[in-house]
Amino acid sequence: MVLENVEITGGACFGAEPAELGPLEPVTFIFGQNGSGKTTISRAFAGYDSLSMNCQWSNSLEMTPRVYNRDFIDRFLSESSRIPGVFVLGERSGDAQKRLDEIEGEGGERQAAENQLATVTKSRDDKATEKEEARETLKKEVWKKMQQLIKDETSLKPAFVGAAGGVGNSKDKLAEKLLLVPSLEESGEPPELSVLVTEAAAVLYESAQEVSWLPLLEDFSADQRRGFKELGERLVGSDKVTLSELIEKLGNSDWVAHGQKYLEYSDGRCPFCQQPTLESFATHLAEVFDETYKAKVSSVREFVEGFEQWSEGLKTIKSAYPEAALYLDQAKYAEAKTELQRVLSENSAALLKKQGTPSEPIAWMSLEPAIADLNRILEEANQGIDKHNDLIKSRKQERPKLQDRCWKYLAHRIAVADIAAYRGVEAACDKAVESLNQKVGQGKKRLEELADQVKELQQDVESTRPVINKINALLSSSGFTSFHLVESDEFANGYKLARESGEVKQNSLSEGERTFIAFLYYYHWLEGRLDDEDGTSKFLAVIDDPISSLDSDILFIVSALIRKLMSRAWKPDGRLGQIILLTHNVYFYRDVTYEGSRDNNGRRAYLVIRKVQNGKSAIEKHDDNPIKTDYQRLWGEVRRATESTDAISLVGLQNVMRRILETYFRIWGGGIWDGDIQLQFTEPERFVYNALFKWSNEGSHEAVEDLHYTPSTLTQNTYLNVFRRVFEATRHEQHYNMMLHGKSSLEMQTSEWAYHSN
């Protein structure tokens, strides 16, 4: 059961026509230079979407391809970007490790998420700090203003800092309570400060007592009193007495009446002129000031006495009422009291004049307006006193209401600008913090998601300890001591290279180390498992250049391991059913295809991929190993060019001829250069020889200029002849014949000897 033939479609190397591989054997060797299409073939077996295969299996029984190429190395061996020198093995491990490195590596997703979270967290904290700084400013400013308020109005102190106020010495509590005060839209305008001060005296202090009413003034009611009318009259004696005419004429009634009382003490003399009086003088004088006159004067006197008595009662009116200072408008009170005193003074002066000169009428100023004004002020004060007394009676219920009004006054009258400034900063910061909190939450969620991914990925990193043990055992049995694999302390299921001395490699793997370790893993991967998901018991191993960047001792080990795989493929009962090996390395190819006496000598197939004239690749089947040595391979290209009727790649042929001439003459020949060889030619031949070396040199560097030289089929044949003439001219034609014709060159030499003998 083997893959007998396969057609591969796709890929630039083979063109539109399918590339046919076959017939194939249990072990098939494919040789081709770099760029000829080897990787295309291996990728076709690996199932690349851009390539398609049409396979022909013997007995219609398919095998599962397991491909080793550069893609396999990248997929199955993953180095940690975080820990230099640490790698994991296995396809799932590689994918998981790659994803782990994307998350946890330097500059990876976790670090990016952490940086993003740190950025938004700092922005959020900065906004919170900005808000806190604004609050500190608010606390400082409102504290100063509250202190000034209670300094100016000490009665309000308990509303803020006392037991009732609840603030004490805490600026925090002050700011907190102010920010809780309802807006003006919700609670209306605050009361006036004077109202708060008045109410505070009754409500906030337990020692506050009820205050008595302020007494009101009684009205004098002058127009209702006896004698008021006489104030505006001329009080004179009787006009029926002769003496009255003289008194009236002189207008000295008041003087005469005043002097009358002295008449009885004047010893018959006139109290006015000191002359002796007649006996009838006293009688006549008495008749002048009769009872009517006396009655009126008496009425005036009675009025004056009533006024004086009423005025005396006004002396009880105080200039101020300290106990009612909070309720009495002192300025208005003083003004009204002054006005009343002015009216009293003028009326007192008028009455004094009336008493002295009853014959002179006086004008009386009404007291009612002044008394009414004063009483109105006192009544307003008494209303405040009533309210004060009511507050004292309901102090317990009124205290919290008054406190609220005091806080409202402080918030909306004293600290309104400070609170507004803080509210502006608070609103902006809160909005920013809310948005940033969402981003912080998203950042934390992202980190949690990454942490969950890491846990899952760590579980996906396969434990390859059994394979590692086998690899180390294989290295030891092969005599390889340059390094072995050890577990990493820093990474679960990760490994490092350890030197024979025990030194652990701390830097990244070299290209050769990656190639070798991946191949060792592939070697054991071909053992398979009984519960393989592939659903088959046989594997088809496709191995593409397993010796890239390897030194000679490791190349030997790889070659030996492939020989073991070949032995397994030739056994019908093994898991490995077939091998397809692709390489460009002649030395490795020669070593791995070597058929020793102890080899199984199972069925083999040899294929060569060559570049043809149109730049595409062609696959050739050979019955025997077509690659002998590198030098032999070069001569094989020349032989193919001389025998084939088809044009081959000119650039490749140019390079082949140059390398043969340089190897044989310059290296093996001890340093024979083209100038030395030129001397062996005749003058006509030198022109062709120089052209050949120019062609070969130009071809090797791919620098032939079209203006001076254009290779063609004719020049190819011409210079193949010139190439032969180089060996003939230097007497090395036997080497030419041997390399070009092999065993048949002996027959050619025999014929030539016979010819010369004759």
GUDREN-86768 format. One line per 3 residues: for each residue x, y, z of C-alpha. Coordinates in steps of 0.1 Angstrom, whole numbers. Layout:
BEGIN
X Y Z | ...
***
This chain:
BEGIN
0 0 0 | 18 31 -13 | 11 63 -31
20 54 -67 | 14 87 -85 | 3 122 -77
-5 153 -98 | 0 187 -82 | -18 217 -95
-9 253 -85 | 22 271 -76 | 44 293 -98
72 267 -103 | 52 242 -124 | 29 265 -143
-7 258 -153 | -1 222 -162 | -1 197 -133
32 185 -120 | 34 147 -120 | 53 128 -94
57 92 -101 | 59 64 -103 | 67 65 -65
81 38 -43 | 81 32 -5 | 112 54 -5
113 83 -30 | 142 107 -33 | 135 141 -50
165 163 -58 | 161 200 -68 | 178 233 -65
164 261 -43 | 134 276 -60 | 127 246 -82
94 236 -64 | 103 213 -35 | 84 234 -9
54 236 -33 | 53 198 -33 | 56 195 5
29 221 10 | 6 203 -14 | 9 172 8
3 194 39 | -31 205 24 | -25 241 14
-56 257 0 | -39 272 -31 | -26 237 -41
-45 207 -51 | -35 170 -55 | -48 141 -74
-34 110 -58 | -33 74 -70 | -30 49 -42
-23 12 -46 | -53 -9 -34 | -71 24 -30
-59 25 6 | -48 60 16 | -22 70 41
-21 101 63 | 6 126 52 | 28 139 79
49 167 64 | 82 181 77 | 91 215 62
97 251 73 | 60 254 81 | 62 224 104
91 240 123 | 72 272 127 | 41 253 138
55 227 161 | 84 246 177 | 76 280 193
100 301 212 | 89 322 241 | 92 359 233
93 366 270 | 120 341 281 | 149 339 257
160 303 250 | 128 287 261 | 107 268 236
77 244 235 | 70 215 212 | 38 203 196
13 219 172 | -12 228 199 | 16 239 222
30 261 194 | -3 278 187 | -10 282 224
25 295 231 | 22 319 202 | -10 332 216
5 333 251 | 34 354 238 | 9 377 221
-8 382 255 | 21 381 280 | 51 390 259
69 424 260 | 45 449 246 | 18 422 244
-20 425 249 | -18 422 287 | 8 450 290
-12 471 266 | -44 464 286 | -26 472 319
-12 504 304 | -46 514 291 | -61 506 325
-34 526 343 | -40 555 320 | -78 557 325
-74 549 362 | -50 578 365 | -73 601 345
-102 591 368 | -81 596 399 | -70 630 386
-106 640 382 | -114 627 417 | -84 647 430
-96 678 412 | -130 674 428 | -114 668 462
-93 699 458 | -124 719 449 | -141 705 480
-112 715 502 | -114 750 488 | -151 750 495
-146 738 531 | -120 765 537 | -140 793 523
-174 785 539 | -157 779 572 | -143 814 572
-177 829 562 | -196 809 588 | -171 820 615
-176 856 605 | -213 852 606 | -215 839 641
-189 865 652 | -212 892 639 | -244 876 651
-234 855 681 | -270 844 687 | -268 822 656
-238 803 668 | -257 773 682 | -274 768 649
-241 759 633 | -214 748 658 | -233 740 689
-248 707 699 | -279 717 680 | -260 727 649
-240 694 648 | -210 708 630 | -187 715 659
-152 722 646 | -155 700 616 | -151 717 582
-161 685 565 | -195 684 583 | -201 721 575
-195 716 538 | -215 684 538 | -245 701 554
-243 731 531 | -244 709 501 | -275 692 514
-294 725 517 | -323 725 492 | -322 748 462
-341 781 462 | -365 765 436 | -373 738 461
-376 759 494 | -380 795 484 | -360 826 495
-343 825 529 | -355 849 557 | -338 881 565
-309 880 589 | -327 901 615 | -355 877 617
-331 848 622 | -313 867 650 | -346 875 667
-359 840 666 | -325 825 676 | -327 844 709
-359 826 719 | -353 792 703 | -316 784 705
-310 793 741 | -325 774 770 | -319 804 793
-342 827 772 | -371 841 792 | -404 855 782
-404 893 777 | -431 917 790 | -450 940 768
-438 975 763 | -464 1000 778 | -483 1022 753
-489 1059 759 | -523 1072 769 | -537 1100 747
-540 1134 764 | -572 1142 746 | -567 1180 751
-599 1190 733 | -619 1170 758 | -604 1187 788
-618 1218 807 | -599 1249 800 | -588 1238 765
-613 1263 749 | -600 1292 771 | -565 1286 758
-574 1303 726 | -594 1331 742 | -585 1366 756
-593 1364 793 | -601 1401 805 | -622 1417 833
-658 1431 830 | -663 1458 805 | -692 1474 826
-669 1491 851 | -655 1525 844 | -620 1514 851
-624 1487 825 | -624 1513 797 | -589 1524 808
-576 1489 813 | -589 1479 779 | -574 1510 764
-541 1503 780 | -543 1466 773 | -528 1459 806
-555 1436 820 | -531 1409 829 | -508 1434 847
-537 1449 866 | -550 1415 875 | -517 1405 887
-513 1436 908 | -548 1434 923 | -537 1408 948
-512 1432 962 | -538 1459 968 | -548 1446 1002
-512 1448 1014 | -504 1483 1001 | -519 1503 1030
-543 1523 1008 | -517 1531 982 | -518 1519 946
-495 1489 941 | -488 1502 907 | -481 1540 912
-477 1541 950 | -503 1570 951 | -530 1570 978
-562 1553 964 | -598 1561 969 | -619 1538 989
-639 1529 958 | -608 1519 939 | -606 1485 953
-642 1480 947 | -640 1491 911 | -610 1469 906
-627 1439 920 | -656 1445 898 | -634 1445 867
-621 1410 875 | -654 1394 884 | -664 1358 889
-665 1350 852 | -630 1361 847 | -619 1341 876
-637 1310 864 | -620 1311 830 | -586 1316 846
-594 1287 869 | -602 1265 839 | -569 1273 822
-552 1265 855 | -570 1232 857 | -560 1224 821
-524 1232 828 | -525 1210 859 | -539 1181 839
-513 1185 813 | -486 1186 838 | -499 1155 855
-502 1137 822 | -467 1148 812 | -454 1136 845
-467 1101 835 | -446 1102 804 | -415 1102 825
-420 1065 829 | -413 1061 791 | -377 1049 788
-352 1061 763 | -345 1025 754 | -358 990 763
-328 966 766 | -349 936 773 | -368 943 741
-339 954 720 | -344 926 695 | -380 935 689
-381 973 691 | -370 994 662 | -347 1016 682
-341 1042 655 | -378 1047 648 | -385 1047 685
-360 1074 692 | -372 1095 664 | -409 1093 675
-399 1099 711 | -380 1130 701 | -410 1143 681
-433 1138 711 | -409 1156 734 | -407 1185 709
-445 1188 709 | -446 1186 747 | -421 1213 750
-439 1237 727 | -472 1231 745 | -457 1235 779
-442 1269 768 | -476 1280 754 | -494 1270 787
-468 1289 807 | -474 1320 786 | -512 1316 789
-509 1314 827 | -488 1346 827 | -509 1365 803
-545 1351 803 | -555 1378 779 | -532 1364 752
-547 1334 733 | -523 1305 726 | -521 1278 698
-522 1242 710 | -502 1216 691 | -520 1183 689
-502 1154 707 | -522 1127 690 | -499 1122 659
-467 1119 679 | -484 1096 705 | -499 1074 677
-465 1071 660 | -448 1061 692 | -475 1036 701
-474 1021 667 | -437 1014 671 | -443 1000 706
-471 978 693 | -448 964 665 | -423 956 692
-450 939 713 | -459 918 683 | -423 906 682
-424 900 719 | -455 879 715 | -438 859 688
-408 856 710 | -429 843 739 | -447 819 716
-414 806 704 | -402 800 739 | -433 780 746
-428 759 715 | -390 760 715 | -385 722 710
-406 722 679 | -393 754 664 | -356 748 670
-350 724 639 | -371 747 617 | -350 777 627
-318 757 621 | -329 748 586 | -336 785 579
-302 795 593 | -284 769 571 | -305 781 542
-294 817 548 | -257 806 550 | -260 786 518
-280 811 497 | -268 844 511 | -233 840 525
-217 810 507 | -237 810 475 | -208 818 452
-185 792 468 | -211 765 465 | -219 773 429
-182 772 420 | -178 738 437 | -210 725 420
-196 733 386 | -164 714 393 | -183 686 409
-206 681 379 | -178 682 354 | -156 658 374
-185 634 382 | -194 632 345 | -158 625 336
-154 600 365 | -185 582 354 | -172 578 319
-138 568 331 | -152 543 355 | -169 526 326
-135 524 308 | -118 512 340 | -145 485 342
-139 476 306 | -101 475 312 | -105 452 343
-129 430 323 | -103 428 295 | -76 418 319
-99 392 334 | -106 379 299 | -69 377 291
-62 360 325 | -89 334 316 | -73 330 282
-39 325 297 | -53 297 320 | -69 280 290
-38 284 269 | -15 270 296 | -37 239 297
-33 237 259 | 5 236 261 | 10 199 257
33 180 281 | 60 166 258 | 81 152 286
80 116 272 | 91 128 237 | 118 149 253
131 118 271 | 132 99 238 | 150 127 221
176 129 247 | 180 91 246 | 184 93 209
210 120 211 | 230 100 236 | 228 68 217
239 87 185 | 270 99 204 | 258 135 201
270 155 231 | 268 191 220 | 236 196 239
205 179 254 | 171 192 263 | 161 202 299
129 215 314 | 126 252 320 | 121 265 355
104 297 343 | 78 282 320 | 55 252 324
61 225 297 | 89 246 282 | 124 234 275
159 248 270 | 192 235 256 | 218 224 281
255 220 271 | 275 190 281 | 290 211 309
255 218 323 | 254 254 311 | 219 263 300
215 283 268 | 200 316 277 | 196 332 243
173 324 214 | 178 292 193 | 199 294 162
183 284 128 | 202 251 129 | 191 243 164
155 250 155 | 158 228 124 | 174 199 143
151 200 174 | 120 202 152 | 132 172 131
138 151 162 | 103 159 173 | 90 150 139
110 117 140 | 91 106 171 | 58 121 158
60 95 130 | 56 68 157 | 20 80 160
-6 69 186 | -31 40 186 | -59 65 191
-49 88 163 | -77 110 151 | -66 105 114
-85 72 112 | -57 53 96 | -28 31 108
-3 42 82 | 16 75 77 | 31 90 46
62 110 56 | 71 139 34 | 104 154 44
116 187 28 | 152 197 34 | 157 186 70
193 197 71 | 189 235 65 | 217 254 84
230 223 101 | 267 216 106 | 283 183 94
280 163 126 | 243 171 130 | 237 164 93
252 129 98 | 227 122 127 | 198 134 106
209 112 77 | 212 82 100 | 177 89 114
162 91 79 | 179 58 71 | 161 43 101
128 57 88 | 136 42 54 | 140 8 71
107 12 88 | 90 22 56 | 102 -10 39
86 -31 66 | 50 -40 58 | 38 -41 93
50 -7 105 | 31 25 111 | 53 43 85
42 32 51 | 61 55 27 | 87 83 26
92 111 2 | 125 130 8 | 132 163 -9
166 181 -8 | 189 204 -26 | 221 194 -7
242 171 -28 | 263 159 2 | 233 150 22
216 135 -8 | 246 113 -15 | 249 102 21
212 94 26 | 209 75 -7 | 241 55 -2
234 18 -6 | 257 -2 17 | 261 -39 18
239 -41 49 | 211 -20 36 | 177 -35 31
178 -24 -6 | 141 -19 -7 | 123 -3 -35
134 33 -43 | 125 60 -67 | 147 89 -79
132 121 -92 | 150 153 -102 | 134 188 -105
150 209 -131 | 146 245 -144 | 139 245 -181
142 273 -207 | 109 290 -199 | 118 293 -162
94 266 -151 | 103 234 -135 | 102 199 -149
102 166 -130 | 124 138 -144 | 123 101 -133
155 82 -131 | 160 45 -127 | 193 49 -109
206 75 -85 | 212 105 -108 | 233 125 -82
268 112 -77 | 288 141 -64 | 285 178 -70
312 176 -96 | 296 146 -112 | 263 165 -112
278 194 -131 | 292 170 -158 | 258 154 -159
243 188 -169 | 268 192 -197 | 261 156 -208
224 163 -209 | 230 195 -229 | 251 176 -255
227 148 -258 | 193 166 -257 | 177 182 -287
157 205 -264 | 170 239 -253 | 178 241 -216
183 270 -193 | 212 290 -207 | 220 307 -174
222 273 -157 | 245 259 -183 | 268 289 -182
271 285 -145 | 278 248 -148 | 306 252 -173
323 279 -153 | 322 258 -121 | 337 228 -140
365 248 -154 | 373 266 -121 | 371 234 -101
393 213 -124 | 419 238 -134 | 421 263 -106
414 241 -76 | 423 206 -85 | 449 217 -111
469 237 -86 | 459 272 -97 | 458 270 -135
440 302 -146 | 423 311 -179 | 454 331 -190
476 299 -186 | 452 278 -205 | 450 304 -233
486 298 -241 | 477 263 -252 | 455 275 -280
464 287 -315 | 457 323 -323 | 423 316 -341
412 293 -312 | 419 320 -286 | 391 342 -299
366 314 -292 | 382 305 -259 | 381 341 -247
344 343 -257 | 337 311 -237 | 353 324 -206
336 357 -211 | 303 339 -215 | 308 317 -185
319 346 -163 | 291 367 -174 | 266 339 -170
278 332 -135 | 271 368 -126 | 240 370 -149
254 402 -163 | 255 396 -201 | 246 429 -218
221 425 -247 | 239 452 -268 | 271 432 -271
261 396 -266 | 229 376 -268 | 231 338 -260
212 315 -284 | 209 278 -292 | 236 282 -318
260 297 -293 | 251 270 -268 | 263 243 -293
292 263 -303 | 305 268 -269 | 299 232 -258
324 224 -286 | 348 251 -273 | 343 237 -238
355 203 -251 | 384 219 -269 | 397 234 -236
403 199 -223 | 418 187 -257 | 441 217 -259
454 211 -224 | 458 174 -230 | 430 165 -205
406 150 -230 | 406 117 -212 | 391 134 -182
366 150 -204 | 356 117 -219 | 355 99 -186
333 125 -170 | 310 128 -200 | 308 92 -211
315 71 -180 | 326 35 -187 | 322 39 -224
352 62 -222 | 374 31 -218 | 362 17 -251
369 51 -267 | 404 51 -252 | 411 15 -265
400 25 -300 | 421 56 -298 | 452 36 -287
446 12 -315 | 444 40 -340 | 477 55 -328
494 21 -328 | 486 17 -364
***
